[in-house]
Amino acid sequence: VWKLMSIETTNKPPEWVNLVGDGPRDLFEVKLMELLGDTRLLWIPRAGDTTTSTDRSRNAFTITWDATIAARVNDLGLGHSITFDGTNDEGDISPDSDIYSFGDGVADSPFSIVALIKPDDYGVTSVVIAKENSASAEEWRLDITSTNGYPRLFITDESASAYIGREDQTAFGTSWGLIAATYDGSKAASGISLVKNGAIVDDADVTSGSYDGMENTAALVHIGARYTTKERFFDGDIALVALCAKALTIDENWAIKSLINSFYDLSL
């Protein structure tokens, strides 16, 4: 019986009982996407992944890895995680698509990123996921700062050389944690929120310049690093990355945490 059945707030129809095969994973994906709403990206590692992975959202884009990830797949509850070495492990989604952009230079729109991560080291600022190809093609980035390990979300106005952001000025740590970064589209740092393990944790603005709006650049989405010439590699494990076109509420974040705990056998 899948542990998800223990979530008291979920109705439990008979067909959920004694799920076998891919049933638990498939049901987890469905319930997660119900909470995410307009899901633009959902990467959940699978045991058979090698040089590519398939986005589990309806968009079904391909994530291409720098090398096969077969030997880096680890069991985690009913799911899996992938180890990133902090040196050259990363994945790219190509070609660029408008579904990953949330601004037109004038108006921004809401979006959220959700990631289940276990960092190993903070020697350099490390990227969880970013839509950035170079210093002149940046849109958004979820990363963890070097040395102090602060999680943060950056949103860039490329032509103005400006950005808005928020960070949690407490080290993320080296245990499994669920980080969610939301943006309400208001074009202000106050519209950004960071949620760790279902609780709001952002406590500081990170801004520069006069931000007018995010622009739709030709940048690709990168997991575990950023830019075409790769840098800021993630060091640790990642078990899930999701991107959706809405600002998740605190109640939705709490429900996502409950799903994560059940599927991955965690106690976040």
Backbone as a ProteinNet text record, in pm:
[ID]
protein_1_A
[PRIMARY]
VWKLMSIETTNKPPEWVNLVGDGPRDLFEVKLMELLGDTRLLWIPRAGDTTTSTDRSRNAFTITWDATIAARVNDLGLGHSITFDGTNDEGDISPDSDIYSFGDGVADSPFSIVALIKPDDYGVTSVVIAKENSASAEEWRLDITSTNGYPRLFITDESASAYIGREDQTAFGTSWGLIAATYDGSKAASGISLVKNGAIVDDADVTSGSYDGMENTAALVHIGARYTTKERFFDGDIALVALCAKALTIDENWAIKSLINSFYDLSL
[TERTIARY]
85.1	0	88.5	62.8	145.1	127.9	239.1	234.4	147.2	124.5	40.5	-97.5	-140.5	-272.3	-286	-173.8	-177.8	-208.9	-212.8	-240.1	-387.9	-417.4	-554.2	-640.6	-578.5	-657.1	-694.2	-652.7	-679.4	-787.6	-888.9	-988.5	-921.1	-960.8	-890.3	-985.7	-1006.5	-1091.8	-1032.3	-1114	-1065.7	-952.4	-949.2	-846.5	-706.6	-694.7	-563.7	-499.3	-574.2	-524.1	-445.8	-333.9	-251.4	-201.8	-156.1	-100.6	28.3	48.9	167.8	234.1	354.4	425.1	450.8	416.6	436.4	322.1	224	106.5	137.7	221	252.4	315.2	411.3	477.2	379.7	297.7	203.5	101.9	54.8	-42.4	21.9	144.3	217.1	228.3	264.3	277.8	145.1	36.6	-95.4	-134.7	-118.6	-156.9	-69.1	58.5	147.6	107	77.6	38.7	-95.8	-182.9	-308.8	-281.9	-183.4	-148.4	-72	15	94.1	10.4	-96.8	-178.3	-112.7	-93.9	-34.5	113.8	142.9	278.5	357.6	463.3	546.3	661.6	704.6	814.2	798.1	814.2	816.7	920.1	1035.7	1140.4	1143.4	1115.9	1123.9	1211.7	1330.7	1420.9	1356.3	1393.6	1347	1467.6	1447.7	1558.9	1624.7	1550.3	1604.3	1662.6	1666.3	1721.1	1870.6	1914.1	2057.1	2108.1	2109.9	2160.2	2051.4	1925.6	1814.1	1706.7	1626	1506.7	1391.4	1269.2	1151.8	1074.7	1049.5	963.8	828.8	778.9	655.1	530.3	545.7	429.1	375.9	263.9	204.5	293.9	391.6	479.4	582.2	620.4	706.3	834.7	898.4	1027.3	1135.2	1245.5	1356.7	1466.3	1511.1	1626.6	1747.1	1847.8	1968	2080.3	2139.1	2243	2381.3	2475.8	2612.2	2673.5	2628.7	2672.8	2565.7	2576.4	2474.6	2464.5	2341.7	2319.3	2289.4	2302.8	2263.7	2330.6	2459.4	2533	2510.8	2438.3	2415.7	2274.4	2197.2	2058.9	2058.1	1991.6	1983.2	1837.1	1808	1673.8	1645.4	1522.9	1478.5	1330.3	1298.7	1160.6	1108.1	996.5	940.3	990.6	1076.6	1130.3	1280	1342.1	1486.6	1541.6	1670.2	1741.2	1860.3	1916.5	2034.9	2145.4	2264.3	2378.7	2446.8	2474.3	2548.2	2681.5	2791	2923.9	2982.1	2912	2962.8	3072.3	3097.5	3206.4	3158.9	3080.9	3033.9	2896.8	2831.5	2700.8	2591.1	2515.5	2406.8	2320.4	2201	2110.2	2051.9	2018.7	1963.8	1834.4	1741.1	1618.1	1629	1626.1	1643.8	1541.5	1484	1513.7	1444.3	1473	1405.4	1256.6	1174.4	1030.2	972	869.8	803.6	736.2	709.6	640.6	726	857.2	947.3	976.1	915.8	935.8	810.6	832.4	720.8	724.7	770.4	771.2	794.1	747.6	766.3	838.8	906	975.6	890.4	760.2	667.4	590.8	525.8	446.4	505.2	509.9	551.6	428.7	444.4	337	388.3	298.8	341.6	402.4	493.2	544.6	602.9	623	683.3	777.4	879.5	973.2	969.4	965.9	970	1083.4	1168.1	1279.5	1305.9	1328.6	1367.6	1516.5	1596.9	1741.8	1812.4	1935.1	2022.7	2163.4	2195.5	2327.4	2437.1	2554	2669.5	2769.4	2777.8	2886.4	2846.2	2899.4	2872.1	2999.7	3090.8	3216.5	3198.8	3097.7	3065.2	2913.9	2868.3	2724.8	2677.5	2577.7	2536.5	2392.5	2370.1	2239.9	2157.7	2033.6	1939.6	1874.8	1818	1760.1	1764.4	1789.8	1799.2	1761.4	1707.1	1687.8	1783.6	1905.6	2014.3	2115.8	2152.2	2252.5	2386.2	2381.9	2503.3	2469.6	2571	2546.5	2453	2433.3	2343.2	2213.9	2190.5	2065.4	2024.8	1964.5	1922.3	1775.2	1701.1	1561.5	1535.3	1558	1534.4	1630.2	1652.7	1747.7	1716.4	1712	1706.6	1841.8	1910.3	2042.9	2065.5	2184.2	2226.9	2362.4	2374.2	2495.5	2614.7	2732.6	2855.4	2879.4	2951.7	2994.7	2879.7	2779.8	2673.9	2555.1	2541.7	2436.1	2295.8	2279.5	2146	2071.6	1951.8	1871.9	1810.6	1799.6	1746.8	1691.1	1600.1	1544.8	1578.5	1639.2	1670.1	1578.9	1531.4	1455.5	1520.1	1555.9	1640.8	1567.1	1593.7	1556.8	1683.8	1698.7	1827.2	1868.4	1779.3	1818.7	1850.8	1794.3	1820.9	1936.1	1992.2	2098.7	2055.9	1932.4	1874.9	1814.1	1797.6	1730.5	1662	1561.7	1497.4	1511.5	1509.7	1522.9	1495.1	1482.3	1467.6	1554.9	1601.4	1681	1645.7	1673.5	1662.7	1801.7	1823.2	1957.3	1987.9	1944.5	1981.1	2030.5	2140.4	2196.1	2094.2	2084.8	1990.8	2024.9	2154	2197.3	2229.7	2270	2310.8	2219.7	2100.6	1999.1	1896	1814	1707.5	1615.5	1580.9	1489.9	1410.4	1290.7	1202.9	1201.4	1251.3	1253.2	1155.1	1072	978.6	1000	1014	1029.8	911.8	838	720.5	735.8	673.8	674.8	535.6	481.4	343.2	329.5	441.7	436.3	425.5	445.2	425.2	540.9	651.3	771.4	838.3	817.8	878.3	933.9	1043.9	1102	1002.4	912.2	811.7	714.4	713.3	626.6	690.5	813.2	885.6	880.1	861.6	858.6	934.7	1009.8	1078.7	1015.3	986.5	922.6	1009	1052.2	1130.4	1050	1032.2	959.7	823.8	756.6	620	607	717.7	714.4	786	730.8	792.8	922.1	1030.3	1160.9	1234	1184.8	1259.6	1257.6	1372.9	1379.5	1465.4	1506	1589	1573.5	1564.6	1564.3	1705.5	1714.7	1841.3	1812.3	1842.4	1804.6	1920.6	1910.4	2009.9	1948.2	1971.4	1924.3	1775.8	1726.6	1586	1516.1	1444.1	1381.1	1249.1	1237	1115	1032.7	1097.1	1024.3	1118.2	1082	1158.7	1135.9	1237.8	1228.1	1236.1	1175.5	1177.6	1301.5	1405.3	1531.2	1537.6	1648.4	1670	1737.6	1745.2	1813.6	1739.9	1817.9	1762.4	1743	1665.4	1652.7	1761.3	1834.9	1944.6	1917.3	1941.3	1929	2068.8	2102.6	2231	2347.2	2322.1	2426.2	2356	2433.4	2376.8	2471.3	2418.9	2493.3	2526.6	2553.4	2596.1	2735	2825.1	2953.9	2930.5	2920.4	2864.6	2946.2	2870.5	2931.8	2833.3	2881.2	2800.7	2727.4	2802.5	2745.8	2693	2582	2523.3	2601.1	2625.6	2697.1	2603.4	2556.4	2462.5	2363.1	2246.8	2143.3	2017.9	1952.8	1824.4	1727.1	1608.1	1509.3	1386.5	1370.2	1252.5	1274	1232.7	1226.9	1097.9	1021.2	895.5	889.4	824.9	803.6	658.2	586.8	446.8	416.2	308.1	274.1	173.6	206.8	126.1	211.1	168.4	232.7	164.3	236.4	178.8	147	32.7	-4.8	68.3	65.6	129.3	57.5	-74.5	-148.1	-109.3	-90.2	-45.3	95.6	181.2	316.1	313.3	225.6	215	166.4	68.5	16.8	123.1	203.6	312.4	413.9	444.9	537.3	484.4	355.5	296.3	310	286.2	304.1	449.3	540.7	683.5	723.7	680.7	713.8	667.1	547.2	490.6	563	583.8	642	789.6	862.7	1008.1	1047.2	948.1	973	1062.7	1021.8	1095.1	1009.2	1069.2	997.4	1037.2	1001.2	1039.5	951.3
-118.5	0	123.1	213.6	332.2	422.3	480.4	565.7	687.9	729.2	844.4	826.1	702.9	677.1	730.3	758.2	805.3	954	1026.2	1168.7	1189.1	1242.3	1249.6	1343	1443.1	1541.8	1494.8	1377.9	1327.2	1220.5	1236.1	1129.7	1007.2	890.5	768.4	672.1	689	596.6	457	354.8	216.4	184.9	251.2	217	261.5	337.4	377.5	270.2	174.2	75.2	-33.2	-74.7	-182.9	-154.9	-31.4	3.3	-74.2	-119.1	-196.8	-137.3	-186.5	-140.8	8.5	77.9	222	300.6	232.5	299.4	407	379.8	483.5	608.2	587.4	700.8	780.5	710.5	778.9	858.4	801.6	871.8	992.7	977.5	1088.9	1204.4	1174.7	1278.2	1349.7	1273.7	1332.3	1425.6	1377.6	1459.3	1584	1571.5	1686.6	1790.3	1745.5	1839.9	1904.7	1837	1900.1	2021.8	2011.1	2122.2	2231.5	2191.1	2287.9	2366.8	2309	2376.8	2369.9	2485.1	2491	2454.7	2325.3	2274.8	2287.1	2365.9	2387	2287	2236.8	2139.5	2055.1	1925.3	1835.6	1727.7	1742.4	1642.6	1556.9	1428.9	1329.5	1216.9	1196.7	1093.7	955.3	878.3	740.2	646.8	527.3	432.9	404.4	410.5	376.6	493.1	613.5	729.4	711.7	756.1	747.2	885.6	911.7	1041	1146.4	1104.8	1199	1159.6	1257.8	1235	1307.6	1261.8	1323.8	1401.4	1526.9	1610.8	1541.8	1528.2	1455.8	1541.4	1671.5	1754.5	1723.2	1783.5	1759.3	1809.6	1895.5	1949.4	1847.1	1754.8	1640.5	1680.2	1786.9	1824.6	1725.7	1724.7	1635.3	1710.6	1652.5	1704.4	1622.3	1686.9	1618.8	1642.5	1533.3	1541.4	1547.9	1599.8	1611.8	1475.1	1373.6	1235.2	1146.3	1018.2	929.4	944.3	941.8	952.9	816.1	709.5	576.3	538.3	569.4	531.3	628.6	737.4	839.9	836.1	734.7	721.9	651.9	710.8	654.3	633.9	529.3	507.6	607	657.7	746.7	721.2	641.5	602.3	526.6	572.5	511.8	579.2	677.9	748.9	734.6	830.1	827.8	970.1	979.2	1106	1087.4	1199.5	1198.1	1276.2	1220.4	1287.2	1377.9	1501.2	1599	1623.7	1621.2	1622.9	1761.4	1867.4	2002.4	2042.5	1958.5	1984.8	1995.8	1895.3	1900.1	1836.4	1791	1726.8	1832.7	1824.7	1920.8	1873	1933.7	1900.4	2024.7	2015.6	2128.1	2087.7	2182.3	2162.7	2247.1	2182.3	2251.2	2197.8	2286.8	2429.7	2515.4	2644.2	2739.6	2740.5	2766.4	2773.7	2888.1	2952.2	3062	3017.3	2888	2841.8	2859.5	2878.2	2895.4	3042.2	3134.9	3277.7	3337.3	3431.5	3487.8	3640.6	3695.4	3839.1	3876	3996	4043.3	4176.7	4210.8	4337.5	4449.1	4427.2	4526.6	4470	4357.1	4294	4158	4128.9	3997.4	3915.7	3783.6	3694.3	3600.9	3546.4	3463.5	3330.8	3280.2	3145	3096.9	2966.3	2905.5	2794.2	2774.7	2663.4	2581	2450	2359	2260.4	2238.2	2145.8	2071.2	1941.5	1857.4	1830.9	1885.4	1883	1844	1795.9	1764.2	1811.7	1938.2	1990.8	1922.1	1909.4	1852.2	1957.4	2066.3	2160.6	2297.8	2403.5	2540.3	2611.4	2540.6	2600.9	2711.1	2697.2	2800.8	2819.4	2934.5	2952.3	2847.5	2767.8	2655.2	2670	2639.4	2656.1	2527.8	2542.5	2431.3	2426.5	2538	2550.3	2696.6	2722.4	2860.1	2866.7	2981.1	3011.6	3126.5	3088.4	3183.2	3120.2	3191.7	3140.9	3212.2	3337.6	3417.3	3540.1	3623.4	3745.7	3841.1	3820.8	3906.6	3836	3719.5	3645.7	3572.8	3647.8	3594.1	3627.8	3532.1	3556.1	3527.3	3404.5	3369.8	3259.3	3251.2	3152.3	3121.3	2992.6	2946.8	2887.3	2943.6	2893.7	2896.8	2852	2853.8	2922.4	3021.9	3102.2	3023.7	3067.6	3005.1	3040.6	2957.3	2976	2967.2	3058.5	3059.2	2971.4	2928.3	2835	2891.1	3019.8	3080.4	3045.6	2990.8	2973	3106.2	3128.8	3256.3	3242.2	3332.4	3341	3477	3476.7	3598.5	3608.5	3730	3758.5	3879.7	3866.3	3966.4	4047.2	4176.6	4266.3	4288.7	4215.1	4210.5	4344.8	4413.4	4537.7	4648.8	4642.7	4743.8	4704	4584.8	4533.7	4541.1	4497.1	4504.5	4369.8	4348.9	4227.1	4250.4	4165.3	4160.2	4018.2	4003.1	3870.3	3869.6	3750.1	3728.9	3610.6	3611.1	3499.9	3468.6	3346.4	3302.9	3308.9	3396.7	3415.4	3317.5	3195	3081	2971.6	2908.9	2804.6	2694.3	2651.1	2545.5	2414.8	2390.6	2266.7	2159.5	2043.5	1934.3	1812.5	1833	1727.1	1751.3	1651.1	1668.6	1782.8	1867.9	1978.2	2012.5	2062.8	2103.4	2255.4	2310.3	2455.1	2494.2	2592.9	2645.6	2795.9	2846.2	2988.9	3035.4	3134	3182.6	3331.2	3370.3	3510.3	3544.9	3656.8	3692.5	3780.2	3814.6	3894.4	4043.7	4088.2	4228.5	4320	4265.2	4339.7	4403.1	4340.3	4389.5	4272.2	4296.1	4190	4139.6	4225.7	4185	4081.5	4065.3	3965.4	3827.9	3816.2	3689.1	3628.1	3498.1	3428	3297.4	3265	3136.9	3055	2929.5	2839.9	2715.4	2683.9	2563.3	2467.3	2347.2	2242.7	2290.9	2367.9	2411.2	2537	2602.3	2723.6	2837.4	2957.8	3073.9	3108.2	3126	3149.9	3271.6	3332.6	3444.2	3563	3627.7	3738.1	3854.3	3854.9	3964.9	3983.6	4110.7	4142.8	4132.3	4092.1	4092.9	4162.2	4290	4367.8	4452	4492.6	4580.7	4654.4	4783.8	4860.5	4889.9	4944.5	4980.3	4876.3	4785.8	4673.5	4717.3	4696.7	4732.2	4610.3	4496.3	4376.1	4270.9	4146.7	4035.1	4028.4	3987.9	3979.7	3835.3	3808.7	3676.3	3665.5	3602.3	3589.5	3452.5	3427.5	3298.8	3197.5	3227.5	3138.8	3005.7	2899.3	2767.6	2750.1	2650.3	2610.3	2508	2530.4	2442.6	2391.1	2263.2	2202.6	2167.5	2216.3	2183.3	2270.8	2372.3	2467.1	2579.7	2671.6	2777.7	2810	2885.6	2937.8	2829.9	2876.4	2788.3	2733	2820.3	2775.3	2753.6	2629.9	2595.5	2650.2	2688.8	2733.3	2715.8	2732.7	2725.3	2591	2484.3	2349.3	2315.5	2245	2199.5	2079	2077.2	1967.3	1903.3	1782.4	1714.3	1632	1608.1	1527.7	1611	1582.2	1642.8	1530.1	1535.2	1429.6	1477.5	1609.2	1661.6	1808.8	1852.2	1994.4	2017.8	2117.8	2151.1	2301.1	2339.4	2479.6	2494.3	2590.4	2610.3	2758.5	2788	2925.6	2983.9	2980.3	3047.1	3062.8	3153.7	3169.4	3074.8	2975.1	2876.4	2939	2903.5	2951.2	2869.3	2918.1	2843.9	2711.6	2707.9	2582.4	2482.1	2529.4	2440.1	2390	2476.6	2433.2	2326.5	2342.6	2243.5	2109.4	2114.2	1990.9	1922.4	2001.2	1944.5	1877	1941.2	1879.9	1745.5	1737.2	1611.4	1502.3	1536.7	1440.3	1393.8	1490.2	1459.6	1365.1	1395.7	1310.3	1167.1	1151.2	1018.4	940.8	1003.8	932.6	900.2	996.3	979.4	928.9	897.7	844.7	940.1	1068.2	1170.3	1226.5	1305.2	1372.4	1518.9	1589.3	1730.5	1818.7
0	0	0	-84.1	-97.7	23.1	70.6	187.5	166.7	41.6	17	77.1	96.5	151.9	293.6	359.6	497	507.3	395.6	400.5	431.3	548	595.3	512.3	448.5	375.7	235.6	196.2	62.3	66.7	-19.5	-31.8	-89.2	-45.1	-83	-153	-285.4	-358.8	-360.2	-376.5	-368.7	-464	-582.4	-681.2	-637.9	-528.4	-480.4	-393.4	-352.1	-257.3	-331.2	-270.8	-325.1	-466.2	-488.9	-618.3	-641.6	-764.1	-797.4	-920.3	-949.7	-1069	-1065.1	-1173.8	-1182.8	-1121.5	-1064.7	-1010	-907.9	-804.8	-706.9	-768.5	-858.1	-922.3	-1007.8	-1085.4	-1173.4	-1092.8	-983.4	-900.6	-833.5	-788	-729.4	-828.5	-953.1	-1054.4	-1078.6	-1085.6	-1109.5	-995.3	-870.2	-755.2	-744.2	-777.8	-772.9	-876.9	-999.3	-1103.7	-1075.6	-1002.4	-961.7	-873.7	-786.1	-698.8	-773.4	-866.7	-941.3	-1040.4	-1090.1	-1190.4	-1326.9	-1391.1	-1524.7	-1513.7	-1522.3	-1502.2	-1631.7	-1628.7	-1747.8	-1755.5	-1638.9	-1634	-1508.6	-1524.2	-1409	-1436.7	-1372.8	-1386.1	-1260.7	-1279.1	-1172.8	-1225.8	-1169.5	-1221.6	-1223.6	-1324.2	-1336.3	-1342.8	-1294.8	-1284.8	-1418.7	-1528.3	-1658.9	-1736.2	-1676.4	-1746.7	-1772.5	-1890	-1923.8	-1967.2	-2095.9	-2143.5	-2154	-2145.8	-2151.6	-2050.3	-2014.8	-1933.3	-2000.1	-1973.8	-2032.9	-1927.8	-1957.5	-1875.1	-1859.5	-1735.6	-1708.4	-1724.6	-1751.5	-1777.8	-1917.5	-1951.9	-2083.6	-2196.7	-2164.2	-2267.5	-2315	-2226.7	-2262.2	-2334	-2286.7	-2343.4	-2299	-2370.3	-2338.3	-2265.3	-2154.9	-2082	-2124.9	-2179.2	-2225.2	-2125.4	-2077.4	-1975.8	-2039.3	-1965.2	-2016.8	-2045.4	-1970.3	-1988	-1926.2	-1946.1	-1891.8	-1739.8	-1689.7	-1545.4	-1483	-1561.1	-1514.4	-1382.7	-1369.4	-1248.9	-1134.1	-1159.7	-1057.3	-1000.8	-1040.3	-992.9	-858	-759.5	-625.4	-586.5	-512.3	-460.2	-348.6	-346.8	-240.3	-217.8	-115.4	-93.3	-212.9	-267.8	-388.1	-515.2	-499.3	-613.6	-624.1	-692.3	-714.2	-707.9	-685	-695.1	-787.9	-831.4	-916.2	-845.3	-842.3	-781.5	-883.1	-841.1	-921.9	-853.3	-930.5	-870.3	-846.3	-887.1	-866.1	-962.4	-1062.3	-1156.9	-1301.3	-1346.2	-1485.1	-1505.9	-1400.4	-1415.9	-1431	-1540.3	-1563.8	-1678.8	-1691.3	-1799.5	-1863	-1993.5	-2068.5	-2136.8	-2143.9	-2220.7	-2346.1	-2460.9	-2587.9	-2688	-2771.8	-2788	-2682.5	-2686.4	-2600.1	-2633	-2534	-2555	-2473.3	-2528.7	-2459.1	-2330.3	-2316.1	-2195.4	-2070.5	-2088.5	-1975	-1944.1	-2018.8	-1997.2	-1932.9	-1841	-1764.9	-1765.8	-1876.9	-1893.7	-2038.7	-2077.6	-2214.4	-2218.1	-2108.8	-2100.1	-2042.6	-2039.9	-1984.6	-1865.8	-1888	-1782.4	-1747.3	-1618.9	-1570.9	-1535.8	-1536.4	-1494.8	-1385.5	-1303.5	-1189.9	-1234	-1150.9	-1169.3	-1037.9	-1029	-910.4	-951.8	-870.8	-886.6	-758.8	-773.6	-659.2	-683.4	-582.3	-598.9	-468.5	-480.6	-367.1	-381.2	-289.4	-305.3	-175.8	-192.3	-79.4	-114.8	-85.9	-120.8	-39.8	-100.4	-31.1	11.7	-67.2	-43.9	-95.3	-32	-74.5	-117.3	-177.7	-219.2	-321.3	-406.4	-504.8	-502.7	-550.5	-569.5	-669.5	-630.6	-714.2	-760.1	-886.2	-949.5	-937.9	-895.4	-899.1	-1037.1	-1079.2	-1213	-1253.3	-1381.4	-1429	-1575.6	-1615.2	-1756.8	-1789.7	-1816.5	-1839.8	-1934.2	-2039.9	-2133.2	-2122.3	-2076.7	-2063.6	-1981	-1955.8	-1879.7	-1952.9	-2082.3	-2160.6	-2198.8	-2142.6	-2168.7	-2040.8	-1948.8	-1820.6	-1796.3	-1738.3	-1703.4	-1555.5	-1512.7	-1372	-1329.3	-1196	-1144.7	-998.9	-965.9	-827.4	-795.8	-696.1	-662.7	-512.1	-472.3	-333.2	-328.2	-240.8	-238.6	-186.1	-227	-179	-32.9	35.1	174.1	273.1	262.3	363	328.4	204	167.5	171.9	133.8	133.6	3.8	10.5	-111.6	-154.3	-285.7	-333.5	-474.8	-509	-643.7	-701.6	-820.1	-893.9	-1016.1	-1046	-1167.8	-1232.8	-1360	-1425.4	-1531.5	-1533	-1642.5	-1722.5	-1831	-1900.7	-1958.7	-2028.9	-2095.6	-1996.3	-1875.7	-1773.9	-1682.5	-1704.3	-1617.3	-1470.9	-1446.2	-1312.1	-1275.4	-1146	-1101.8	-967	-940.2	-810.7	-758.6	-627.5	-571.4	-423	-368.7	-224.6	-186.3	-62.1	-13.1	132.1	170.3	308.9	368.5	465.5	519.4	632.9	609.9	693.7	600.4	634.1	547.7	523.1	399.1	363	433.5	454	518	416.4	465.3	377.2	390.9	443.7	450.1	340.7	314.7	217.1	259	162.4	188.4	64.6	85	-24.7	-30.3	-139.3	-155.5	-266.1	-236.5	-335.7	-345.4	-466.1	-490.8	-574.7	-525.4	-597.6	-629.3	-739.4	-782.2	-832.1	-782.5	-816.4	-939.1	-1003.8	-1125.5	-1102.1	-979.1	-943.6	-981.1	-1029.1	-1064.4	-942.5	-825.7	-702	-623.1	-550.1	-468.3	-365	-321.3	-222.8	-277.9	-410.3	-472.2	-481.6	-431	-431.6	-292.8	-286.9	-158.6	-170.2	-65.8	-56	55.1	25.2	121.2	133	254.8	278.6	364.5	313.8	386.5	435.8	350.5	379.4	461.7	498.5	580.4	509	514.7	452	525.3	449.5	510.7	454.9	345.6	287.5	383.9	397.5	491.5	443.8	319.6	271.6	121.6	78.7	-62.9	-118.2	-244.7	-317.2	-449.3	-458.3	-575.9	-625	-752.4	-811.2	-929.8	-938	-1051.2	-1047.6	-1159.5	-1173.2	-1259.9	-1195.6	-1263.9	-1328.4	-1461.1	-1533.6	-1573.5	-1588.9	-1628.3	-1684.5	-1663.7	-1718.6	-1869.3	-1943	-2088.7	-2135.1	-2247.3	-2307.5	-2396.2	-2341.6	-2415	-2483.6	-2548.9	-2616.1	-2524.7	-2396.4	-2303.1	-2288.3	-2267.4	-2239.7	-2089.7	-2052.7	-1913.2	-1883.8	-1776	-1735.2	-1594.5	-1570.6	-1438.7	-1388.1	-1269.4	-1209.8	-1250.9	-1332.9	-1375.3	-1450	-1505.5	-1588.4	-1702.5	-1801.4	-1915.5	-2018.9	-2140.5	-2248.9	-2219.1	-2176.4	-2121.9	-1973.9	-1932.5	-1802.3	-1684.3	-1580.8	-1457.4	-1342.6	-1220.7	-1099.3	-1088.5	-1098	-1093.6	-954.4	-952.5	-826.2	-774.7	-643.3	-579	-477.5	-508.4	-419.5	-498.7	-439.2	-504.1	-530	-642	-675.3	-708.3	-649.4	-670.9	-748.2	-760.3	-829.2	-857.5	-976.7	-1010.2	-1087	-1042.6	-1110.4	-1133.4	-1243.4	-1278	-1319.1	-1257.9	-1293.5	-1309.5	-1381	-1415.3	-1317.1	-1189.4	-1086.8	-961.6	-874	-744.3	-646.9	-602.6	-512.3	-377.2	-320.7	-188.3	-82	41.5	149.2	173.2	153.3	169	61.6	-61.3	-167.8	-140.8	-90.2	-54.2	54.4	151.1	258.5	204.5	114.3	55.5	-30.1	-102.9	-182.5	-91.3	21.5	116	165.4	192.7	238.8	134.2	8.8	-99.7	-108.7	-100.7	-107.3	5.2	126.7	241.3	219.1	167.8	150.2	40.2	-73.4	-187.3	-165.9	-109.6	-93.4	44.9	128.1	262.8	343	346.1	419.5	531.6	617.2	726.8	727.8	622	608.8	696.5
[MASK]
++++++++++++++++++++++++++++++++++++++++++++++++++++++++++++++++++++++++++++++++++++++++++++++++++++++++++++++++++++++++++++++++++++++++++++++++++++++++++++++++++++++++++++++++++++++++++++++++++++++++++++++++++++++++++++++++++++++++++++++++++++++++++++++++++++++++++++

